[in-house]
Every structure is written in structure tokens, then in C-alpha cells.
């Protein structure tokens, strides 16, 4: 179980690094475009990047079941938002792929640590 928790935390950090350090790439991967200001870039760095980096690092530092459960809840929150978009805004292949990635990390992280 410990190795799976570490994998989930490192995955969070790794994926978060894309948003943090490669926001233009992340914008493209999410089918987003830059506007007239740099706020879109800032939002990607913060919410898609460092938020996930911080979650992963925090879980690794704390190392408790509760920390890994919270990591799972965060990923499941992202999956819930994605599923809401599928239902309300319309489905796409990319949305379903991201939903499944988020759920595949979030659900086991909760299940293994509760």
C-alpha cells in the first residue's frame, strides 16, 4: 500500500509540473487558448500546476493515511468536475480520458487509506 500511495503522490507532482512549468503545453493539451492577458497562464500554473504539486509533496511529507485520503479526495473532486462538464457541457473523448485518469488515481487513494 505504501508504494501505491507514493506512486499516486509522485504522479500528482509529475502531472502538476506540466501545468506549473509548461503552461503553454498544458493549455494546448486542455484545448484552451490564451486571452489578452496572462491570467490564463497564471491560472494554469496555479490550479493545474502547483496545486497538484503541493498536494503530492504534502502527502509525501505527512506520509499518513489521512494525507493520502485527502490526495484521493482532491483527485475525485477533479473527476466530479470533469463528469459535471460531460453531463452539462457535452461529452468528448478528451474529457472522458481525463475523467478516468482522475478517477483511477482518486478512488484507489481513498479506498486504500480509509
MOSUL-V910419 format. One record per backbone hydrogen bond with DSSP energy under -0.5 kcal/mol. NH is the residue of the N-H (numbers start at 1). CO is the residue of the C=O. Records with the same first field share a line. If there is no record, write none. Layout:
# MOSUL-V910419
NH=CO, CO
This chain:
# MOSUL-V910419
5=1
6=2
7=3
8=4
9=5
10=6
11=7
12=8
13=9
14=10
15=11
16=12
17=13
18=14, 15
19=15
20=16
21=17
22=17, 18
26=22
27=23
28=24
29=25
30=26
31=28
32=27
35=37
42=38
43=39
44=40
45=41
46=42
47=43
48=43, 44
49=44
50=45
51=46
52=49
53=49
54=50
55=51
56=52
57=53
58=54
59=55
60=56
61=57
62=58
63=59
68=64
69=65
70=66
71=67
72=68
73=69
74=70
75=71
76=72
77=73
78=74
79=75
80=76
81=77
82=78
83=79
84=80
85=81
86=82
87=83
88=84
89=85
90=85, 86
96=92
97=93
98=94
99=95
100=96
101=97
102=98
103=99
104=100
105=101
106=102
107=103
109=105
110=106
111=107
112=108
113=109, 110
114=110
